Amino acid sequence: MASKSDIPAFAPDAIGHDSQGTARILVTDDRPEMLGAIEDALGDLYECEFAANVDEAREKLLGKAFKLAICDVNAAGELAMALAEEVLRYNPETAVVLVTGDDDPTVADRAFALGVHGYLVEPLRPGQLLITVMNALRWRDLEIGKVAHTRNLWEQFQTIIDMAPIPIYAKDISHRYVVANAKADQMVGLEQGETIGKTDEDLMGVAAAERAWLGDSSILKGGVAFEVDDDIFIGQAAKVFHTVKFPLYNQQAEVTSVGGISVDITPQRDALRLRDELAVAQRDAIEELRLSREETVERLVRAIERHDVSTGGHIIRIGQVAALLGGYLGLSPERIELLRIAAPMHDVGKIGTPAAILLKPGPLTAAEREVMQHHAAAGYEILSESKSELLRMAATIALTHHERFDGNGYPRGLAGEKIPLEGRITAVADVFDALLSDRSYRAAMTPAAVNELIAAGRGTQFDPQVVDVMLSHFDEGIAVRG
């Protein structure tokens, strides 16, 4: 197995590319016909190198970097799984795609649990292979970008706290230090950076470590901050610290670590002031993470509900149905989550539609229909030109969810795949839920009737692929509506 120290270092802009900048792909398979098929599908766009077995693949990985590795599970079984795991662990620049001849959900679950970026079932189709490879490379580039961004933010954070005149630190659930500034290192008599990875027993002895462990455990379990004056022996020196400890949260509002500030009792006021500032900043950051994206949707939904009381439940349910379809259509988890939140904003433009038209019990006149149809463009105008990816997707959905696959929709008469995928998905989810719901002009239809109507719109009103997914998971769609 290649260890991290064995992997050669590459310049960031050269990782996984040849001298002409072409992405390099490693294919591990012992079947010449399979290697030929992969070369035919990918060779024009990528530099493909081949390994007949896992050992040969490991040697190639030690010699150079690859943007992507394709591993055949059938050819190497557990060895291929082990290779995939090694690549993901020790070659962070490399995406992994697994190929198998058996469509086994257990194998697929295991593969994605490892973190692979693509999963294909033989026989391979060239287009399918190419799309999977392109998606895997894009996904990996996004991951690497996020890691680099996080590392940069972390380095900036470390620089800032190292400038602080007091010790600042944090410990994880195993009670090991994961954050320590320069003053914290000095406090325990270590060189800068040496505190990371150590426990309180390593630094202060058994008795002090037991007291610290009890306090830290109460924070991890209960999420409640506390402060204490403590006598601590570090080496042969007895010191008194006023310590403030507090919970740190992840984006799911779960306590994942313990933050601490330990200061000499003399500058107590300064320590308490900094504690308060950090606590407020911490609470504000957690609250913003929790509310920022969904608050926009909630407020817009409230506005629509007040204007059109018949659609309140519908605009909430449509997000769940759209997310269900997006998952079965192979969207990434991040894109599915955006779709779930954005789809309920599809009818935001109706806020400008007169209530007399929205709630009219009978058919609309031609003039009324034209006013009603304007809500698509109006919704786009409300949501567009935002820096938020969520609102940009919502604007696209608002504009395109009434387009038809045959080009006879509105407002722009787009056809086929010129209609953004999110709009095509929302169009099916919208009709699915609307037909199952009571409206001012008709009662809810039966599931059988809705199934038949959606099937009838395949290829004309709706994207055939989206319809196929909807009909294949019809009962599940009914279930997610609640």
C-alpha positions in Angstrom: 0.0 0.0 0.0 1.3 3.4 -0.9 1.8 5.6 2.2 1.3 9.4 2.2 5.0 9.9 2.5 5.6 7.7 -0.6 3.5 9.9 -2.9 5.6 12.3 -4.9 4.9 16.0 -4.5 3.5 17.8 -7.6 2.9 21.5 -8.3 -0.9 22.2 -7.9 -1.4 23.3 -11.5 0.3 20.1 -12.8 -1.3 17.5 -10.7 -2.7 14.7 -12.8 -1.9 16.3 -16.2 0.6 15.5 -18.9 3.0 18.1 -20.3 0.3 19.4 -22.7 -2.2 19.8 -19.8 -4.3 16.8 -20.7 -5.9 15.0 -17.7 -4.2 11.7 -17.0 -6.5 8.6 -16.3 -5.4 5.3 -14.9 -7.4 2.2 -15.9 -7.0 -1.0 -14.0 -8.4 -4.0 -15.9 -7.0 -7.3 -17.2 -9.3 -7.6 -20.3 -7.8 -6.2 -23.5 -11.2 -5.7 -25.0 -12.3 -3.5 -22.1 -9.1 -1.5 -22.2 -9.7 -0.9 -25.9 -13.3 0.2 -25.3 -12.2 2.7 -22.7 -9.4 4.0 -24.9 -11.9 4.5 -27.7 -14.3 6.4 -25.5 -11.8 8.5 -23.6 -8.6 8.6 -25.6 -9.5 11.8 -27.6 -10.0 13.9 -24.5 -7.7 12.3 -21.9 -4.3 10.6 -21.6 -5.2 7.0 -20.6 -2.7 4.7 -19.0 -3.5 1.0 -18.3 -2.6 -1.4 -15.5 -3.3 -5.1 -15.9 -3.6 -5.7 -12.1 -3.7 -3.9 -8.8 0.0 -4.2 -8.1 0.9 -2.5 -11.4 -1.7 0.2 -10.7 0.0 0.9 -7.3 3.4 1.2 -9.0 2.0 3.7 -11.5 0.4 5.8 -8.7 3.8 6.0 -7.0 5.4 7.2 -10.2 3.0 10.0 -11.2 -0.2 11.6 -10.4 -3.6 10.9 -12.1 -6.7 12.9 -12.3 -8.9 9.8 -12.2 -8.6 6.1 -11.6 -11.0 3.5 -13.1 -11.1 0.2 -11.2 -12.9 -2.9 -12.4 -14.4 -4.7 -9.3 -15.1 -7.9 -11.3 -11.5 -8.2 -12.5 -9.9 -7.8 -9.1 -12.7 -8.1 -6.5 -11.6 -7.0 -3.0 -8.2 -5.9 -4.3 -10.0 -3.3 -6.5 -12.0 -2.1 -3.6 -8.8 -1.8 -1.6 -7.1 0.0 -4.4 -10.0 2.5 -4.6 -9.8 3.1 -0.9 -6.0 3.7 -1.1 -6.4 6.1 -3.9 -9.1 8.1 -2.1 -7.0 8.1 1.1 -3.5 8.8 -0.2 -4.1 10.5 -3.6 -6.4 13.4 -2.8 -6.0 14.8 -6.3 -7.4 11.6 -7.9 -11.1 10.9 -8.6 -12.2 7.2 -8.5 -14.8 5.5 -10.8 -15.7 1.8 -10.1 -16.9 -0.5 -12.9 -18.8 -3.8 -12.2 -20.6 -6.4 -14.2 -23.1 -7.0 -11.5 -25.8 -4.4 -10.6 -25.5 -5.2 -6.9 -26.9 -2.5 -4.6 -24.6 -3.8 -1.8 -21.5 -3.2 -3.9 -22.8 0.2 -4.9 -23.5 1.2 -1.3 -20.1 0.1 -0.3 -18.5 1.9 -3.2 -20.2 5.2 -2.4 -19.5 4.7 1.3 -15.8 4.7 0.4 -16.3 8.0 -1.4 -16.0 7.0 -5.1 -17.0 9.7 -7.6 -18.7 7.4 -10.1 -20.2 3.9 -10.5 -20.8 2.1 -13.7 -22.4 -1.2 -14.6 -21.2 -3.2 -17.6 -21.7 -3.3 -20.5 -20.3 0.2 -20.8 -21.7 2.6 -23.2 -19.2 5.2 -24.5 -21.4 8.2 -23.8 -22.3 7.0 -20.4 -18.6 6.3 -19.6 -17.6 9.8 -20.9 -20.3 11.6 -18.9 -19.4 9.6 -15.7 -15.7 10.5 -16.1 -16.5 14.2 -16.7 -18.8 14.4 -13.7 -16.3 12.6 -11.5 -13.5 14.9 -12.5 -15.7 18.0 -12.0 -16.9 16.6 -8.6 -13.3 16.0 -7.5 -12.2 19.5 -8.6 -15.0 21.0 -6.5 -13.9 18.9 -3.5 -10.3 19.9 -3.9 -11.3 23.6 -4.3 -13.4 23.4 -1.1 -10.5 21.7 0.7 -8.1 24.4 -0.4 -10.5 27.1 0.5 -11.0 25.6 4.0 -7.3 25.2 4.4 -6.8 28.9 3.5 -9.5 29.9 6.0 -8.0 27.7 8.7 -4.5 29.2 8.1 -5.9 32.7 8.4 -7.8 31.7 11.5 -4.6 30.2 13.0 -2.7 33.3 12.2 -5.3 35.5 13.9 -5.5 33.4 17.1 -1.7 33.1 17.2 -1.6 36.9 17.5 -3.9 36.8 20.6 -2.1 37.6 23.9 -3.8 34.7 25.8 -4.0 30.9 25.3 -6.8 29.7 23.0 -7.5 26.1 22.2 -10.0 23.4 21.3 -10.3 19.7 21.9 -12.2 17.1 20.0 -14.5 14.3 21.3 -11.4 12.1 22.0 -10.1 14.9 24.2 -7.1 15.6 22.0 -6.1 19.2 21.1 -7.1 20.2 17.6 -6.5 23.9 17.9 -3.8 25.7 19.9 -2.4 29.1 19.4 1.2 30.2 20.2 0.3 31.3 23.8 -1.3 27.9 24.5 1.9 26.2 23.4 3.9 28.5 25.7 1.5 27.9 28.6 2.4 24.2 28.6 6.1 24.7 27.8 6.1 23.4 24.3 7.3 24.7 21.0 4.7 26.3 18.6 2.5 23.6 17.1 3.5 20.8 19.5 0.3 20.9 21.6 -1.8 19.6 18.6 -2.6 15.9 19.0 -1.8 15.7 22.7 -4.1 15.1 25.6 -4.3 16.8 29.0 -2.6 13.8 30.6 0.3 14.3 28.3 0.6 18.0 29.3 -0.6 18.3 32.9 -0.6 14.8 34.5 -3.3 12.4 35.6 -5.1 14.4 38.3 -5.5 17.6 36.2 -6.5 15.6 33.2 -9.3 13.8 35.1 -10.7 17.2 36.2 -10.5 18.5 32.6 -12.1 15.3 31.2 -15.1 15.6 33.5 -15.7 19.2 32.4 -15.1 18.5 28.7 -17.5 15.5 28.8 -20.3 17.6 30.3 -19.9 20.2 27.5 -19.9 17.5 24.8 -23.0 15.9 26.2 -24.9 18.9 27.4 -23.6 21.8 25.3 -23.3 24.1 28.3 -20.3 26.4 28.9 -18.7 26.8 32.3 -15.7 28.5 33.9 -13.4 27.5 36.7 -10.2 28.6 38.5 -7.8 25.7 38.5 -4.4 24.9 40.1 -2.3 23.1 37.5 1.2 21.7 37.6 3.0 21.9 34.3 6.3 20.2 34.7 7.5 21.3 38.2 5.7 24.7 38.1 2.3 25.3 39.8 0.1 27.7 37.9 -3.4 29.1 38.5 -5.6 29.6 35.5 -9.0 31.0 35.1 -10.5 28.8 32.4 -13.6 29.4 30.3 -14.8 26.4 28.2 -17.6 26.4 25.7 -19.2 24.1 23.1 -18.4 24.4 19.4 -21.0 23.3 16.8 -21.0 21.9 13.3 -23.5 23.0 10.6 -26.1 20.5 12.0 -26.0 22.3 15.4 -24.3 19.3 17.0 -21.6 19.7 19.6 -18.4 18.4 18.1 -15.6 19.9 20.1 -14.8 22.0 23.2 -13.3 25.4 22.9 -11.3 26.9 25.8 -9.5 30.1 27.0 -7.1 29.8 29.9 -5.6 33.0 31.3 -3.6 34.1 34.3 -6.1 35.2 36.9 -4.6 38.8 36.9 -5.9 39.8 33.4 -9.4 38.4 34.2 -11.4 41.2 32.8 -9.7 40.9 29.4 -10.3 37.2 29.3 -14.0 37.5 30.1 -14.4 40.2 27.4 -12.8 38.0 24.8 -14.9 35.0 25.9 -18.0 37.1 25.4 -17.0 38.2 22.0 -16.1 34.7 20.9 -19.3 33.3 22.3 -21.4 35.9 20.5 -19.6 35.4 17.2 -20.0 31.6 17.6 -23.7 31.8 18.3 -24.2 34.3 15.4 -22.3 32.1 13.0 -24.3 29.0 13.9 -27.6 30.8 13.7 -26.7 32.2 10.3 -25.6 28.8 9.0 -28.9 27.3 10.1 -31.2 30.1 8.9 -29.6 31.8 5.9 -30.6 29.6 3.1 -34.1 28.4 4.2 -35.2 31.8 5.6 -35.4 33.2 2.0 -37.7 30.4 0.9 -39.8 30.6 4.1 -40.4 34.3 3.7 -41.3 34.0 0.0 -43.6 31.0 0.7 -45.4 33.1 3.3 -46.0 35.8 0.9 -47.4 33.5 -1.8 -49.6 31.7 0.8 -51.2 35.0 1.8 -51.9 35.8 -1.8 -53.0 32.4 -2.9 -54.1 30.2 0.0 -54.8 27.2 -2.3 -51.1 26.7 -3.1 -49.5 26.9 0.4 -49.2 23.1 0.9 -48.4 22.6 -2.8 -45.3 24.9 -2.9 -43.9 23.1 0.1 -44.6 19.6 -1.2 -43.1 20.3 -4.6 -39.7 20.7 -3.1 -39.8 17.2 -1.7 -41.0 15.6 -4.9 -38.5 17.5 -7.0 -35.7 16.4 -4.7 -36.9 12.8 -5.0 -36.8 13.0 -8.8 -33.4 14.7 -8.7 -32.0 11.9 -6.6 -33.1 9.2 -9.0 -31.8 11.3 -12.0 -28.3 11.2 -10.5 -27.9 14.7 -9.3 -25.2 15.3 -6.7 -26.4 15.6 -3.0 -25.5 19.3 -3.1 -27.6 20.0 -6.2 -30.5 17.9 -4.8 -30.5 20.0 -1.6 -30.5 23.2 -3.7 -33.4 21.9 -5.8 -35.3 20.9 -2.7 -35.1 24.5 -1.4 -35.4 26.3 -4.7 -38.4 24.4 -6.2 -40.9 25.8 -3.8 -40.2 29.3 -5.1 -41.3 28.3 -8.6 -44.6 30.3 -8.4 -43.2 33.3 -6.5 -44.2 35.5 -9.5 -47.9 34.8 -8.7 -47.5 37.4 -5.9 -48.2 39.9 -8.7 -51.1 38.0 -10.2 -54.6 39.4 -9.2 -56.4 37.1 -6.7 -59.5 37.2 -8.8 -57.6 35.3 -11.5 -55.7 33.0 -9.1 -58.8 31.9 -7.3 -61.3 31.9 -10.2 -63.4 28.8 -9.9 -63.9 28.3 -13.7 -61.8 28.4 -16.8 -59.7 31.5 -17.5 -60.4 33.7 -20.5 -57.6 34.3 -23.0 -56.8 37.6 -21.5 -56.8 36.1 -18.0 -54.6 33.3 -19.1 -52.0 35.7 -20.5 -52.0 37.6 -17.1 -51.6 34.2 -15.3 -48.7 33.1 -17.6 -46.8 36.3 -16.8 -46.0 34.9 -13.3 -43.1 32.8 -14.8 -41.3 35.9 -16.1 -42.2 37.9 -13.0 -40.8 35.2 -10.7 -37.6 35.3 -12.7 -37.3 39.1 -12.3 -37.8 38.8 -8.6 -35.1 36.1 -8.1 -32.5 36.8 -10.8 -29.3 38.7 -10.6 -28.5 37.2 -7.2 -25.0 36.1 -6.1 -26.7 33.2 -4.3 -26.5 29.9 -6.1 -29.8 29.0 -4.5 -31.6 32.1 -5.8 -30.1 31.7 -9.2 -31.5 28.1 -9.4 -34.8 29.3 -8.1 -34.9 32.0 -10.8 -34.3 29.5 -13.5 -37.0 27.2 -12.2 -39.5 30.1 -11.9 -38.8 31.0 -15.6 -38.8 27.5 -17.1 -41.2 25.3 -15.1 -44.0 26.0 -17.6 -41.9 25.3 -20.7 -42.9 22.1 -22.6 -40.6 19.5 -23.9 -42.1 19.9 -27.4 -41.5 23.7 -27.4 -45.1 24.7 -27.0 -44.8 26.1 -23.4 -44.2 29.5 -22.1 -42.8 32.1 -21.6 -39.9 31.5 -24.2 -41.0 28.4 -26.0 -37.9 26.4 -25.2 -37.8 22.7 -26.2 -36.0 19.6 -25.2 -32.8 19.9 -23.2 -32.7 23.6 -23.9 -35.0 23.7 -20.9 -32.7 23.6 -17.8 -32.9 20.2 -16.0 -34.2 21.9 -12.8 -37.1 23.4 -14.8 -37.9 20.0 -16.4 -37.9 18.3 -13.0 -40.1 20.9 -11.4 -42.6 20.9 -14.3 -43.3 17.2 -13.5 -43.3 17.6 -9.8 -45.6 20.7 -10.1 -48.2 18.9 -12.1 -47.9 15.7 -10.1 -48.7 17.5 -6.8 -51.2 19.9 -8.3 -53.3 17.1 -9.8 -53.4 15.3 -6.5 -54.6 18.4 -4.7 -57.9 20.1 -4.4 -58.2 23.4 -6.2 -60.8 26.1 -6.4 -62.0 24.9 -9.8 -61.8 21.1 -9.3 -61.4 18.3 -6.8 -58.2 16.3 -6.4 -57.7 13.5 -8.9 -57.1 9.9 -8.0 -53.5 8.6 -8.2 -54.4 6.3 -11.1 -55.8 9.3 -13.1 -52.7 11.4 -12.3 -50.4 8.5 -13.3 -52.2 8.3 -16.6 -52.1 12.0 -17.4 -48.4 12.3 -16.6 -47.7 9.3 -18.8 -49.7 10.9 -21.6 -47.5 14.0 -21.4 -44.3 12.0 -22.0 -42.2 13.6 -24.7 -44.7 16.4 -25.4 -45.4 18.3 -22.2 -42.6 16.6 -20.1 -39.1 15.3 -20.4 -39.4 11.6 -21.1 -36.6 10.7 -18.7 -38.2 12.7 -15.9 -41.5 11.1 -16.6 -40.0 7.6 -16.5 -38.5 8.3 -13.1 -41.8 9.8 -11.8 -43.8 6.8 -12.9 -41.2 4.3 -11.7 -41.4 5.9 -8.2 -45.0 7.1 -8.2 -45.9 5.6 -4.9 -42.8 7.0 -3.3 -43.7 10.4 -4.7 -47.1 10.2 -3.0 -45.4 9.2 0.2 -43.0 12.2 0.3 -46.0 14.5 -0.1 -46.9 13.6 3.5 
